[in-house]
Amino acid sequence: MNGIQSSESPPVIVHAPDAGGGRRVRCGGQVLGRALGPGDLLEFLRRAGLDPDTVRLDDPLLIEWRGGGPDVWPGDPGG
């Protein structure tokens, strides 16, 4: 897991949706980007060294969701 280290809190934080419906994603203190849907989030995690095929977005040991869980994507037309 290149770039992601375990600690007491989940290493990935997905912030509450902003006014445009995007969610800021942080990992290890670094901003990875602004996700507009699960596909964006998985791409950020891939770039951080995780295998998107094995990531569970509902894994509380990996991701801390703020302002709604993995099903809350106001900017996503499908969500």
C-alpha positions in Angstrom: 0.0 0.0 0.0 2.2 2.7 -1.3 1.5 6.0 0.4 -1.2 4.8 2.8 -0.1 3.9 6.3 -2.3 2.5 9.2 -2.9 4.6 12.2 -5.5 5.0 14.9 -7.9 6.8 12.5 -8.7 5.8 9.0 -6.0 7.0 6.6 -8.5 8.3 4.0 -11.0 11.1 4.8 -13.9 11.9 2.5 -15.3 15.3 3.5 -18.9 16.4 3.3 -20.2 17.5 -0.1 -19.4 21.1 -1.0 -21.9 23.5 -2.8 -21.1 21.9 -6.1 -21.7 18.3 -4.8 -18.0 17.3 -4.9 -16.3 15.8 -1.9 -12.7 16.7 -0.9 -10.5 13.6 -0.4 -7.5 13.5 1.9 -5.0 10.8 2.6 -2.2 11.1 5.1 -2.7 14.8 5.4 -2.5 15.4 1.6 -5.4 16.5 -0.5 -5.9 13.9 -3.3 -8.6 15.9 -5.1 -12.3 16.6 -5.3 -14.4 13.5 -6.1 -17.7 13.9 -7.8 -18.6 10.2 -7.5 -17.3 6.8 -6.4 -15.3 6.4 -9.6 -13.3 9.6 -8.8 -12.6 8.4 -5.3 -11.4 5.0 -6.5 -9.1 6.7 -9.0 -7.6 8.8 -6.2 -7.1 5.7 -4.1 -5.5 3.9 -7.0 -3.0 6.8 -7.5 -2.3 6.6 -3.7 -1.3 2.9 -4.2 -4.4 0.9 -3.5 -6.0 -1.6 -5.8 -9.4 -0.3 -6.6 -10.7 -3.8 -7.3 -10.1 -4.7 -3.6 -11.1 -1.4 -1.9 -14.4 -1.5 0.0 -15.8 2.1 0.2 -17.7 1.1 3.4 -14.5 -0.1 5.2 -14.3 2.1 8.3 -10.7 1.1 8.9 -9.7 2.7 5.5 -12.2 5.5 5.0 -13.7 8.1 7.3 -16.8 9.6 5.8 -17.9 13.0 6.9 -21.2 14.5 6.0 -22.7 11.2 4.6 -21.4 7.8 3.7 -20.4 6.2 0.4 -23.9 6.5 -1.1 -24.0 10.4 -0.7 -22.9 12.0 -3.9 -25.1 15.1 -4.6 -23.1 16.1 -7.7 -23.5 12.6 -9.3 -26.5 12.4 -11.6 -26.9 8.8 -10.7 -26.7 9.3 -7.0 
